[in-house]
Amino acid sequence: MKILLVSMNSIHFVRWAHQLENSGHEVYWFDVLDGGKAENLPWVYQITGWKQKYPNLKGRHFIKKRLPFFYKRISFLIENDVVKTFKKTIENIKPDIVHSFVLYISCAPILEVMKTYNKIPWIYSSWGSDLFYFRNLPKYKEDILKVLPRIDYLITDCMRDINIANELGFKGNVLGTFPGGGGFNYDETNRYIKPVEERKTILIKGYQGRSGRSIQVLKAIQSLTEELKEFTVVVFGADIEVANYVIKKKLSNKLSIKVLYRKDFLPHHEILELMGEALIYIGNSNSDGMPNTLLEAIAQGAFPIQSNPGGASAEVITHNKNGLLIENCEDINEINRHIVSALSRMDLIKNAFKLNQISVKPIFERQLIKEQVLDAYNKVSKS
């Protein structure tokens, strides 16, 4: 079977694609943003380098960066059209399945082509904020309402988004709910897991920007000098405004705190090592699907305190049992209470560790997810 994947080049996409290696299928990838070859996918037929009519044109990057509106007006002169290019790709490959990842990036740009080739089954993978957040923005909602009726099969990273898709016009079949990048290989990460008694780190995901709310977490811990005196607070993946907040409020004078900048790109195995030595992991945002970092933190034995946009996190966390849920990501007092509660209930943390290792972690094991994913593709081919 020929499977044509349509996506930008991202770590989650690459991990997902790896599930198809040695599956017996011919796998093609149309790099919809033409961001460059995926070196980790040498066995995939990659359609890249298609966008620029004149790849060596001098001054293009300068104009695009300094005069974006002007560049947009003249782009048709120097860039190939995605619709025409994708149509040629369909004609050349004649895929049995097209699978797009993220609606506004990989579905909306090729919708007109997929309407023409309406006999080709079209799978759409919804990740993160794809439906939950962008349905509230008129421009993006317009695309959602156009795309979903043409989609034949849906894959989500949380159950919440199935209901949203149905409400917004999806009439096809649901293939399953899987982590965005597939499952997790615990053989490589179990060695980083420390016993609960040896954990002296409070780990905070440092995203801010559009949806991250880590500054609210930092505000919540400012008054916890006494409770956190034996711990090191580590903020990883920190956006610049988060780092600036730490400096401005002189948090290092009150707490033992370490900020790891997002722009410095911490290797993935080092993040997992941090999770394996963290007593508590805190992730806070106003919008997400099923966060991969949450699942990784759970797998590495950290006690999760996680925001719960639209009820997604509640699909893996039972409040006061295997973690704590932040229902209002803006509520500093709520976040503060959860942290104090966790620190004062070591029995809760120990019981959550056991429950997550025995009952939650195995559900997301890579080989198990891979078998389910391959079964989903086979269902499409047989329909």
C-alpha positions in Angstrom: 0.0 0.0 0.0 1.2 3.5 -0.8 0.9 5.9 2.0 1.4 9.6 1.4 2.1 11.6 4.5 1.6 15.3 4.4 3.3 17.3 7.2 5.8 19.9 8.2 9.2 18.5 9.4 8.9 18.2 13.1 10.1 15.8 15.8 6.6 14.4 16.5 6.1 13.8 12.8 9.4 12.0 12.4 8.6 9.8 15.5 5.2 8.9 14.0 6.6 8.1 10.6 9.2 5.7 12.2 6.3 3.4 13.2 5.8 2.6 9.5 9.4 1.5 8.9 9.6 -2.1 7.8 5.8 -2.3 7.7 5.6 -3.5 4.2 4.1 -0.2 3.0 5.6 2.3 0.5 5.8 5.5 2.5 6.0 8.9 0.9 6.3 12.3 2.6 5.2 15.6 1.1 7.0 18.3 3.1 4.1 20.8 2.9 6.3 23.8 4.2 9.4 22.6 2.3 11.5 22.9 5.4 14.2 20.4 4.3 14.8 16.7 4.3 14.3 14.6 7.4 17.7 12.9 7.8 16.2 10.4 10.2 13.8 9.0 7.6 16.2 7.8 4.8 13.7 4.9 4.0 10.9 7.4 3.2 10.4 8.8 -0.3 10.7 12.5 0.5 9.1 15.3 -1.7 11.2 18.3 -0.6 12.9 21.2 -2.4 9.8 21.9 -4.4 8.9 25.4 -3.3 11.5 27.8 -4.8 11.5 28.4 -8.5 15.0 29.9 -8.2 16.7 28.3 -5.2 19.8 30.4 -5.5 18.1 33.7 -5.9 20.1 36.4 -4.1 18.3 38.6 -1.6 15.2 36.4 -1.2 15.8 35.7 2.5 16.5 39.4 3.2 13.3 40.5 1.6 11.3 37.8 3.3 12.6 38.7 6.7 12.6 42.5 6.3 9.7 43.1 4.0 7.3 40.2 4.6 4.2 42.0 3.1 6.1 42.8 -0.1 7.5 39.3 -0.3 4.0 37.9 0.0 2.8 40.0 -2.9 5.6 38.8 -5.2 5.9 35.3 -3.9 3.9 33.9 -6.9 6.8 35.0 -9.1 9.5 33.1 -7.2 7.6 30.2 -5.4 5.8 27.2 -6.8 2.1 26.9 -5.9 1.5 24.2 -3.2 -1.8 23.2 -4.9 -0.3 22.6 -8.3 2.7 20.8 -6.8 0.6 18.6 -4.6 -1.7 17.7 -7.5 1.4 16.6 -9.5 2.5 14.6 -6.5 -0.8 12.8 -6.3 -0.7 12.1 -10.1 2.9 10.7 -9.9 2.5 8.6 -6.8 -1.1 7.5 -7.0 -1.3 6.9 -3.3 -3.8 4.5 -1.6 -4.0 6.8 1.4 -3.2 10.4 2.2 -2.5 11.2 5.8 -2.3 14.9 6.9 -0.9 16.1 10.2 -2.4 19.3 11.7 -5.3 20.9 9.9 -4.2 24.4 9.2 -0.7 23.3 8.1 -1.3 20.1 6.2 -5.1 19.9 5.4 -6.3 23.4 4.4 -3.5 24.0 1.8 -4.4 20.8 -0.1 -8.1 20.7 0.3 -9.0 21.6 -3.3 -6.8 18.8 -4.5 -8.3 16.2 -2.1 -11.8 17.3 -3.3 -10.8 16.5 -6.8 -9.4 13.1 -5.8 -12.3 12.3 -3.5 -11.9 8.6 -3.9 -8.6 8.6 -2.1 -9.1 8.0 1.7 -7.9 11.0 3.6 -6.7 10.7 7.2 -6.3 13.7 9.4 -4.3 13.7 12.7 -5.3 16.4 15.2 -2.5 17.4 17.5 -2.4 19.7 20.5 -4.4 22.9 20.1 -5.3 22.2 16.4 -9.1 22.0 17.0 -9.5 23.1 20.6 -7.8 26.5 20.3 -8.1 27.4 16.6 -11.9 26.8 16.4 -12.2 30.1 18.3 -10.4 32.1 15.6 -12.7 33.0 12.7 -10.1 32.6 9.9 -9.0 29.1 11.2 -12.6 28.0 12.0 -13.5 28.7 8.4 -10.8 26.3 7.3 -11.9 23.7 9.9 -15.5 23.8 8.6 -14.4 23.4 5.1 -11.9 20.6 5.7 -13.6 18.3 8.2 -16.5 17.2 5.8 -13.9 15.9 3.3 -11.9 14.0 5.9 -12.6 10.2 5.9 -10.7 9.1 9.0 -9.6 10.9 12.2 -6.8 10.3 14.6 -6.5 12.4 17.7 -4.1 12.7 20.6 -7.0 13.0 23.1 -10.6 11.9 23.2 -11.8 15.5 23.7 -11.0 16.4 20.1 -13.2 13.6 18.7 -16.3 15.4 20.1 -15.0 18.7 18.8 -14.5 17.3 15.3 -18.0 15.8 15.3 -19.5 19.1 16.3 -17.7 20.9 13.5 -18.7 18.7 10.6 -16.6 15.5 10.7 -18.7 12.6 9.5 -16.1 9.9 9.0 -14.6 7.1 11.1 -12.3 7.5 14.1 -9.2 5.3 13.8 -8.0 5.9 17.4 -6.4 8.2 20.0 -2.6 8.0 20.1 0.2 10.3 21.3 1.2 12.7 18.6 4.6 11.1 18.0 3.5 7.5 18.6 4.4 5.6 21.8 7.5 5.8 24.0 10.5 3.5 24.1 10.9 2.8 27.8 13.9 0.6 27.3 15.9 3.7 26.7 14.5 5.8 29.5 13.9 3.6 32.5 17.5 4.0 33.6 16.9 7.6 34.4 14.1 6.8 37.0 15.1 7.5 40.6 13.2 6.3 43.7 10.8 8.9 45.1 12.8 9.4 48.2 15.9 10.6 46.2 14.0 13.2 44.2 14.9 16.8 45.0 13.8 18.7 41.9 10.6 20.6 41.1 10.4 20.6 37.3 8.4 23.3 35.4 7.7 23.4 31.7 8.8 27.0 30.7 6.5 27.7 27.8 4.7 31.1 27.7 3.8 32.8 24.4 0.3 32.0 22.9 -0.8 29.2 25.2 1.9 28.5 27.8 1.3 29.8 31.3 4.5 29.1 33.2 4.8 32.6 34.6 1.6 31.9 36.5 3.4 28.9 38.0 6.4 31.0 39.0 4.1 33.5 40.6 2.5 30.6 42.6 5.9 29.4 44.0 7.2 32.9 45.0 5.6 32.5 48.5 6.8 28.9 49.0 10.3 29.7 50.1 10.0 27.5 53.2 8.2 24.6 51.5 10.8 24.5 48.6 14.0 25.1 50.6 15.2 21.5 50.1 14.4 21.5 46.4 15.9 22.8 43.2 13.4 24.4 40.9 14.2 23.7 37.2 12.4 25.6 34.5 13.1 23.9 31.2 12.3 25.0 27.6 11.9 28.5 29.0 10.8 31.3 26.7 12.6 34.6 27.0 9.8 36.3 28.9 9.9 33.5 31.5 13.6 33.9 32.0 13.2 37.7 32.2 10.5 37.2 34.9 12.9 35.1 37.0 15.5 37.9 36.7 13.1 40.8 37.3 11.6 39.2 40.4 15.0 38.1 41.7 13.6 34.6 42.3 17.2 33.2 42.7 17.4 35.2 45.9 14.4 33.4 47.3 14.7 29.9 45.7 17.3 27.5 44.3 16.2 28.0 40.7 17.7 27.0 37.4 16.4 28.3 34.0 17.1 26.3 30.9 16.4 28.4 27.8 14.2 27.0 25.0 16.4 28.5 22.4 19.4 26.5 23.7 17.6 23.3 22.8 18.1 20.8 25.6 18.7 17.2 24.2 15.6 15.0 24.6 17.5 12.4 26.8 18.5 15.2 29.2 14.9 16.3 29.6 13.9 12.7 30.4 16.7 12.5 32.9 15.4 15.7 34.6 12.0 14.1 34.7 13.4 11.0 36.2 14.8 12.9 39.1 11.9 15.3 39.6 9.5 14.8 42.5 6.9 17.1 40.9 6.4 18.1 37.3 4.2 21.1 36.5 2.8 21.9 33.1 0.4 24.8 32.7 -1.2 26.1 29.5 -4.5 27.5 28.3 -4.7 25.1 25.4 -3.3 21.8 24.4 -4.2 18.2 23.5 -2.5 15.4 25.3 0.9 16.9 26.1 3.8 14.5 25.2 5.8 16.1 28.1 3.0 15.1 30.5 3.1 11.5 29.4 6.9 11.5 29.5 6.9 13.0 33.0 4.4 10.4 34.2 6.5 7.6 32.7 9.6 8.9 34.4 7.9 8.9 37.8 7.4 12.6 38.4 4.2 13.5 40.2 2.2 15.5 37.6 0.4 18.8 38.3 -1.1 19.7 35.0 -3.6 22.1 33.4 -6.7 20.5 32.0 -7.9 22.5 29.0 -11.2 21.0 27.8 -10.7 18.0 30.0 -7.9 16.5 28.0 -5.4 15.9 30.9 -8.2 14.3 32.9 -8.1 11.4 30.4 -4.8 10.2 32.1 -4.9 12.0 35.5 -7.5 11.3 38.1 -7.3 14.3 40.5 -5.9 13.5 43.9 -5.1 9.9 42.8 -2.2 9.8 40.3 -1.8 13.6 40.0 -3.4 17.0 40.4 -5.4 18.9 37.8 -5.2 22.7 37.3 -8.7 23.7 36.2 -7.9 27.4 35.8 -4.5 28.0 34.3 -4.6 31.7 35.3 -5.4 31.1 38.9 -2.2 31.5 40.9 -3.9 30.6 44.2 -5.1 27.3 42.8 -1.6 26.4 41.5 -0.1 27.4 44.8 -2.6 25.1 46.7 -1.8 22.1 44.5 1.9 22.5 45.0 1.5 22.8 48.8 -0.9 19.9 48.8 1.5 17.6 46.9 4.5 18.6 49.1 2.6 17.9 52.3 1.3 14.5 51.1 4.2 12.2 50.4 1.9 9.2 50.6 -0.1 10.6 47.6 3.1 11.1 45.6 4.3 7.5 46.4 1.0 6.0 45.6 0.8 8.0 42.3 4.2 6.8 41.4 3.2 3.2 41.7 -0.1 3.7 39.9 1.4 5.6 37.0 4.2 3.0 36.6 1.8 0.0 36.7 -1.4 1.3 35.1 -0.8 4.4 33.0 2.7 4.1 31.6 2.2 0.7 29.9 -0.7 2.1 27.8 1.7 4.3 25.9 4.5 1.8 25.3 5.9 2.2 21.8 5.5 -1.3 20.4 1.9 -1.5 21.7 1.0 1.9 20.1 2.8 0.9 16.9 0.7 -2.2 16.5 -2.5 -0.2 17.0 -1.4 2.4 14.5 -0.5 -0.2 11.8 -3.8 -1.9 12.5 -5.5 1.5 11.9 -3.8 1.9 8.5 -4.8 -1.6 7.5 -8.4 -0.9 8.4 -8.4 2.0 5.9 -6.8 -0.2 3.2 -9.5 -2.8 3.6 -12.5 -0.5 3.7 
